[in-house]
Amino acid sequence: MVSVAVKNLSYEVNGVHILNDISFTHSSGLLMIIGPNGAGKTTLLRALAGLVKFRGSVELDGVRPEEYRRYISYVPAQPSLDLMARGLDVALAMNYRPPDGLWRERFLEVLGRFGLGGLANRPVISMSSGEQRLLLLAAALSRDPRLLILDEPTAFLDVTNRTKVIELLQELAGDGVSVVVATHDIEYTAVADNVAVLKSGRLVSFGPPREALSEELLSDVYGISIRRVDRNTPSYMPELLLKRFSK
Ligand SMILES: Nc1ncnc2c1ncn2[C@@H]1O[C@H](COP(=O)(O)OP(=O)(O)OP(=O)(O)O)[C@@H](O)[C@H]1O
């Protein structure tokens, strides 16, 4: 298990504070980062992956992200893909320095879980948006990462594939991979080991979902009324979707 330790992380561009004095420690499992558009989620993921220069420190198992890159798989929300590349080429590009020779088997195995083995030999341009997301997930896992960083991994996915992805991430977390995900799917936070809530570049809450989340906090962060789905589950939805049936 890779522990992710963030201390006093700040990042600014031209005097604008994008991340502000963020500190937390995620010791193991699945961490979900939530927050409104522009809250700083992607920037935080990039800092964890060692892709931006920031103030403060990030330590992955005690070392800086730059020194840990070999063990990290990072999938951005909107990667620029070569449209003529085949699925297998996308995975190969992620494995330019493969840790072992098994990347192809792992790649095909993940695609197979989604019934998408055929993507390996098809050009990206022929794939739907959801298929491209799943291709990237399979490519990221083919590296056998110790730390998996995913920006919006469930975007474009139908409810079946969204659920399968979450199950896969839980499975990986159970197998000792640390998984960090930025997402707008607040209802899925119930399955996270830790949730980080960002608002305007600040960490306003961190911890297991039962402790870190509340109706008050989420309503304040998102600026609309957000309600807990039921008393036993730390899963949340806009009140608009619940109140119609609550009378
Ligand atoms: N180089 C830059 N110059 C100016 N502003 C920037 C720069 N990089 C990021 N920002 C701003 O920082 C804020 C945080 O961006 P970021 O992409 O991290 O947000 P996010 O939480 O991932 O948003 P979304 O949910 O919309 O993807 C945004 O307001 C963005 O416009």
The ligand as an SDF file (V2000), in Angstrom:
LIG
                    3D

 31 33  0  0  0  0  0  0  0  0999 V2000
   -2.5260   27.7940  -15.8090 N   0  0  0  0  0  0  0  0  0  0  0  0
   -3.6280   28.3040  -15.2800 C   0  0  0  0  0  0  0  0  0  0  0  0
   -3.9050   29.6360  -15.3530 N   0  0  0  0  0  0  0  0  0  0  0  0
   -5.0210   30.1590  -14.8050 C   0  0  0  0  0  0  0  0  0  0  0  0
   -5.9260   29.4290  -14.1280 N   0  0  0  0  0  0  0  0  0  0  0  0
   -5.7040   28.1110  -14.0120 C   0  0  0  0  0  0  0  0  0  0  0  0
   -4.5510   27.4700  -14.5650 C   0  0  0  0  0  0  0  0  0  0  0  0
   -4.6110   26.1530  -14.2770 N   0  0  0  0  0  0  0  0  0  0  0  0
   -5.7550   25.9780  -13.5780 C   0  0  0  0  0  0  0  0  0  0  0  0
   -6.4070   27.1450  -13.4310 N   0  0  0  0  0  0  0  0  0  0  0  0
   -7.6900   27.3590  -12.7440 C   0  0  0  0  0  0  0  0  0  0  0  0
   -7.6160   26.6450  -11.5130 O   0  0  0  0  0  0  0  0  0  0  0  0
   -8.9040   26.1810  -11.1500 C   0  0  0  0  0  0  0  0  0  0  0  0
   -8.8240   24.7110  -10.8110 C   0  0  0  0  0  0  0  0  0  0  0  0
   -8.7010   23.9620  -11.9920 O   0  0  0  0  0  0  0  0  0  0  0  0
   -8.8500   22.3840  -11.9850 P   0  0  0  0  0  0  0  0  0  0  0  0
   -8.7610   21.9120  -13.3950 O   0  0  0  0  0  0  0  0  0  0  0  0
   -7.8690   21.8160  -11.0180 O   0  0  0  0  0  0  0  0  0  0  0  0
  -10.3310   22.2130  -11.4100 O   0  0  0  0  0  0  0  0  0  0  0  0
  -11.2490   20.9300  -11.2880 P   0  0  0  0  0  0  0  0  0  0  0  0
  -11.7420   20.8670   -9.8890 O   0  0  0  0  0  0  0  0  0  0  0  0
  -10.5380   19.7240  -11.8100 O   0  0  0  0  0  0  0  0  0  0  0  0
  -12.4580   21.3320  -12.2510 O   0  0  0  0  0  0  0  0  0  0  0  0
  -13.4470   20.4570  -13.1740 P   0  0  0  0  0  0  0  0  0  0  0  0
  -14.3620   19.7270  -12.2460 O   0  0  0  0  0  0  0  0  0  0  0  0
  -14.1640   21.5040  -13.9560 O   0  0  0  0  0  0  0  0  0  0  0  0
  -12.6000   19.5580  -14.0170 O   0  0  0  0  0  0  0  0  0  0  0  0
   -9.8380   26.5040  -12.3200 C   0  0  0  0  0  0  0  0  0  0  0  0
  -10.5730   27.6530  -12.0070 O   0  0  0  0  0  0  0  0  0  0  0  0
   -8.8770   26.7730  -13.4750 C   0  0  0  0  0  0  0  0  0  0  0  0
   -9.4290   27.6960  -14.3890 O   0  0  0  0  0  0  0  0  0  0  0  0
  1  2  1  0
  2  3  1  0
  2  7  2  0
  3  4  2  0
  4  5  1  0
  5  6  2  0
  6  7  1  0
  6 10  1  0
  7  8  1  0
  8  9  2  0
  9 10  1  0
 10 11  1  0
 11 12  1  0
 11 30  1  0
 12 13  1  0
 13 14  1  0
 13 28  1  0
 14 15  1  0
 15 16  1  0
 16 17  2  0
 16 18  1  0
 16 19  1  0
 19 20  1  0
 20 21  2  0
 20 22  1  0
 20 23  1  0
 23 24  1  0
 24 25  2  0
 24 26  1  0
 24 27  1  0
 28 29  1  0
 28 30  1  0
 30 31  1  0
M  END
$$$$
